[in-house]
Amino acid sequence: MAETERSIFSRIIAGEIPADVVYDSERIIAFRDIAPQAPLHLLVVPKTELYRDVTELAAGDPDLLAELVATAEKLAAEHSDGDFRLVFNTGPGAGQTVFHVHAHVLSGQLEEGRLGQL
């Protein structure tokens, strides 16, 4: 992948762009979203650039997907009340703007009928 093609998440992982990191392991990083859509809005991102979206990750490395979900659960418990919504945008029509697989962890008094709204 050419330098200019690297995603913003790859640049955060490399330390080139600052982020409010709340978790960092060998395979996953998590940080606060800069435009939060809930009282707690974290992005949980695998450090690999191999997968554009969750369907590619599920097919290519189901263990990493399971680790990502477990990390989301742990972070929701640490930073909120433990209840959370886990969102994967898959494709531009679903709102995906960064094509480096990532999960949105949303928590804090979310109502069922208000997906995508504050």
Secondary structure, DSSP 4 states (H G I P E B T S, - for coil): --GGG--HHHHHHTTSS---EEEE-SSEEEEE-SS-SSSEEEEEEES-SS-SSHHHHHHH-HHHHHHHHHHHHHHHHHHSSS--EEE---SGGGT--S-S--EEEEESS--GGGTT--
